[in-house]
Amino acid sequence: MNIINNNNSPWQNPLIYLLAFSSGFCIMSIELLGGRILAPFFGSSVHIWGSIITVFMLSLSFGYLAGGKLSTKNASLNRYGLIFICAGITILPVAFSSQWLMEAIFLAIEDTRYGSLLASMALFFIPTVILGMISPYSVRLLVTDKDKSGQVAGFLYFVSTLGSALGTIITSFYLVLLFEVNDIIMVCSAVLIFLGVSAMIFNRINQQKQSHNNNALHQQGTAHE
């Protein structure tokens, strides 16, 4: 048995699964909303969705690569929370800048295939790369026993994909009928930032508790001597 780290709070793993679930939900919600954002300028034909899906898949692949690399360098819940905060911040321009950006690209590129591809890249590439970093980083934080790493990764991707499925159905069936697209995007951004801050606060509390316990043990050891 190869133990990696066993000093985590019992609440840390459920928190990570919750955050991974939420990130999966937001990814698919934003991807679906991308079609609504591009539709007034480029239409809603199959090549528009092809552009959106291509950009999201490409962005996630780079995110997985970057997240895996980052997780090898002193992975912590604090940095994990920072990923969520960065993702939430980079999503905001989608709500505030999409209109003029779509107009500029629409006027500059006549072919809607390439126009929609460029527009998708401009709006969604950076936030989706950051969101893609979450899954591999989650695995690194969750794995405490190398012998169970496959099981942990499998359950994490189950939770994350379940979030994506619910994000797809809830956004397409309900949210787009009840709220404006920009409002949904801003809520996704706020949720990601809130979750990131929550993870950082949890990490700080956990560190303080561990420090207190270590000091108490040290004092007990000194007293026995």
C-alpha positions as CSV (number, residue, x, y, z in Angstrom):
1,M,0.0,0.0,0.0
2,N,1.4,3.4,-1.0
3,I,0.1,6.2,1.2
4,I,0.4,9.7,-0.3
5,N,-1.3,11.9,2.2
6,N,-3.5,11.0,5.1
7,N,-3.8,14.2,7.1
8,N,-6.9,15.6,5.4
9,S,-10.1,16.6,7.2
10,P,-12.9,14.0,6.7
11,W,-14.9,16.8,5.1
12,Q,-12.3,17.6,2.4
13,N,-13.2,14.8,0.0
14,P,-16.9,15.5,0.0
15,L,-16.1,19.2,-0.6
16,I,-13.9,18.3,-3.6
17,Y,-16.6,16.0,-5.0
18,L,-19.1,18.8,-4.6
19,L,-16.9,21.3,-6.4
20,A,-16.1,18.8,-9.2
21,F,-19.9,18.2,-9.6
22,S,-20.5,22.0,-9.8
23,S,-17.8,22.5,-12.3
24,G,-19.2,19.8,-14.5
25,F,-22.6,21.5,-14.2
26,C,-21.3,24.9,-15.2
27,I,-19.2,23.6,-18.1
28,M,-22.2,22.1,-19.9
29,S,-24.5,25.0,-18.9
30,I,-22.1,27.5,-20.5
31,E,-21.6,25.3,-23.6
32,L,-25.3,25.2,-24.2
33,L,-25.6,28.9,-23.7
34,G,-22.9,29.4,-26.2
35,G,-25.3,28.3,-28.9
36,R,-27.8,30.9,-27.8
37,I,-25.1,33.6,-27.8
38,L,-23.9,32.8,-31.3
39,A,-27.3,32.2,-32.9
40,P,-28.3,35.8,-33.5
41,F,-25.2,36.4,-35.6
42,F,-24.2,33.0,-37.1
43,G,-27.4,31.0,-36.9
44,S,-27.9,27.6,-35.2
45,S,-27.0,25.2,-37.9
46,V,-24.9,22.1,-37.3
47,H,-21.6,23.8,-38.1
48,I,-22.3,26.4,-35.4
49,W,-22.6,23.6,-32.9
50,G,-19.6,21.9,-34.4
51,S,-17.6,25.1,-33.7
52,I,-18.7,25.3,-30.1
53,I,-18.2,21.6,-29.4
54,T,-14.7,21.7,-31.0
55,V,-13.6,24.7,-28.9
56,F,-14.9,23.2,-25.7
57,M,-13.3,19.8,-26.4
58,L,-10.0,21.4,-27.4
59,S,-10.1,23.8,-24.4
60,L,-10.8,20.9,-21.9
61,S,-8.0,18.9,-23.4
62,F,-5.5,21.7,-22.7
63,G,-7.1,22.2,-19.3
64,Y,-6.6,18.5,-18.4
65,L,-3.0,18.8,-19.4
66,A,-2.3,22.0,-17.5
67,G,-4.2,20.8,-14.4
68,G,-2.3,17.5,-14.3
69,K,1.0,19.4,-14.6
70,L,0.0,21.9,-11.9
71,S,-1.2,19.2,-9.5
72,T,2.4,17.8,-9.3
73,K,3.7,21.1,-7.7
74,N,2.6,21.2,-4.1
75,A,-1.1,20.6,-4.7
76,S,-3.3,22.2,-2.1
77,L,-7.0,23.0,-1.5
78,N,-6.0,26.6,-1.5
79,R,-4.7,26.5,-5.1
80,Y,-7.7,24.3,-6.0
81,G,-10.0,27.1,-4.8
82,L,-8.0,29.6,-6.8
83,I,-8.7,27.7,-10.0
84,F,-12.4,28.1,-9.4
85,I,-12.1,31.8,-8.7
86,C,-10.1,32.3,-11.9
87,A,-12.7,30.3,-13.9
88,G,-15.5,32.4,-12.5
89,I,-13.7,35.7,-13.3
90,T,-12.8,34.7,-16.9
91,I,-16.5,33.7,-17.5
92,L,-17.7,37.2,-16.8
93,P,-16.6,38.7,-20.1
94,V,-18.9,36.2,-21.9
95,A,-21.8,38.1,-20.3
96,F,-20.5,41.6,-20.8
97,S,-18.5,41.5,-24.0
98,S,-20.2,38.9,-26.2
99,Q,-22.5,41.4,-28.1
100,W,-19.8,43.7,-29.5
101,L,-17.4,40.9,-30.1
102,M,-20.0,38.9,-32.0
103,E,-20.8,42.0,-34.1
104,A,-17.1,42.6,-34.9
105,I,-16.4,39.0,-35.9
106,F,-19.6,38.8,-37.9
107,L,-18.7,41.9,-39.9
108,A,-15.0,40.8,-40.4
109,I,-15.6,37.2,-41.5
110,E,-18.3,36.4,-44.1
111,D,-18.2,32.6,-43.8
112,T,-20.3,31.7,-40.7
113,R,-18.3,28.5,-40.2
114,Y,-15.0,30.3,-39.5
115,G,-16.7,33.2,-37.9
116,S,-18.5,31.0,-35.4
117,L,-15.3,29.1,-34.7
118,L,-13.3,32.3,-34.0
119,A,-16.2,33.7,-31.9
120,S,-16.3,30.5,-29.9
121,M,-12.6,30.5,-29.4
122,A,-12.6,34.2,-28.3
123,L,-15.4,33.7,-25.8
124,F,-14.9,30.3,-24.3
125,F,-11.3,29.1,-24.8
126,I,-9.7,30.6,-21.7
127,P,-12.5,29.9,-19.1
128,T,-12.9,26.4,-20.4
129,V,-9.2,25.7,-20.2
130,I,-9.3,26.7,-16.5
131,L,-12.4,24.6,-15.9
132,G,-10.7,21.7,-17.5
133,M,-7.9,21.9,-14.9
134,I,-10.3,21.0,-12.1
135,S,-10.7,17.3,-12.8
136,P,-7.0,16.2,-12.7
137,Y,-6.3,18.5,-9.8
138,S,-9.2,17.0,-8.0
139,V,-7.8,13.5,-8.5
140,R,-4.5,14.6,-7.0
141,L,-6.2,16.0,-3.9
142,L,-8.4,12.9,-3.5
143,V,-5.9,10.2,-3.9
144,T,-4.3,9.1,-0.6
145,D,-3.5,5.5,-1.6
146,K,-1.9,4.8,-5.0
147,D,-3.5,1.4,-5.1
148,K,-6.9,3.0,-5.1
149,S,-6.1,5.8,-7.5
150,G,-8.1,4.3,-10.4
151,Q,-11.2,3.8,-8.2
152,V,-11.0,7.4,-6.9
153,A,-10.5,8.8,-10.4
154,G,-13.4,6.7,-11.7
155,F,-15.8,8.0,-9.0
156,L,-14.6,11.6,-9.5
157,Y,-15.4,11.4,-13.2
158,F,-18.7,9.8,-12.4
159,V,-19.6,12.8,-10.1
160,S,-18.3,15.4,-12.6
161,T,-20.1,13.8,-15.6
162,L,-23.3,13.5,-13.5
163,G,-23.0,17.3,-12.9
164,S,-22.5,17.8,-16.6
165,A,-25.6,15.8,-17.4
166,L,-27.7,17.7,-14.9
167,G,-26.3,21.0,-16.2
168,T,-27.4,20.0,-19.7
169,I,-30.9,19.0,-18.8
170,I,-31.6,21.8,-16.3
171,T,-30.2,24.5,-18.5
172,S,-31.9,23.4,-21.7
173,F,-35.3,22.5,-20.1
174,Y,-35.7,25.2,-17.5
175,L,-33.1,27.9,-17.0
176,V,-33.2,29.3,-20.6
177,L,-37.0,29.5,-20.3
178,L,-36.9,31.4,-17.0
179,F,-33.8,33.6,-17.2
180,E,-31.8,35.7,-19.6
181,V,-28.6,34.1,-21.0
182,N,-26.4,36.7,-19.4
183,D,-28.1,36.2,-16.0
184,I,-27.4,32.5,-16.1
185,I,-23.7,33.1,-17.0
186,M,-23.3,35.5,-14.2
187,V,-24.8,33.1,-11.7
188,C,-22.4,30.4,-12.9
189,S,-19.6,32.8,-12.5
190,A,-20.8,33.7,-9.0
191,V,-21.2,30.1,-8.0
192,L,-17.7,29.2,-9.1
193,I,-16.1,32.1,-7.3
194,F,-18.1,31.3,-4.1
195,L,-17.0,27.7,-4.3
196,G,-13.4,28.7,-4.8
197,V,-13.5,31.1,-1.8
198,S,-15.2,28.4,0.3
199,A,-12.4,25.9,-0.5
200,M,-9.8,28.4,0.5
201,I,-11.6,29.2,3.7
202,F,-12.0,25.5,4.5
203,N,-8.3,25.0,3.8
204,R,-7.4,27.8,6.2
205,I,-9.6,26.5,9.0
206,N,-8.3,22.9,8.5
207,Q,-4.7,24.2,8.7
208,Q,-5.4,26.1,11.9
209,K,-7.0,23.0,13.4
210,Q,-4.1,20.9,12.4
211,S,-1.7,23.4,13.9
212,H,-3.7,23.6,17.1
213,N,-3.7,19.8,17.4
214,N,0.1,19.6,16.7
215,N,0.7,22.2,19.4
216,A,-1.4,20.3,21.8
217,L,0.4,17.1,21.1
218,H,3.7,18.8,21.5
219,Q,2.7,20.3,24.8
220,Q,1.5,16.9,26.1
221,G,4.8,15.4,25.0
222,T,6.8,18.1,26.8
223,A,4.6,17.6,30.0
224,H,5.4,13.9,30.0
225,E,9.1,14.5,29.8
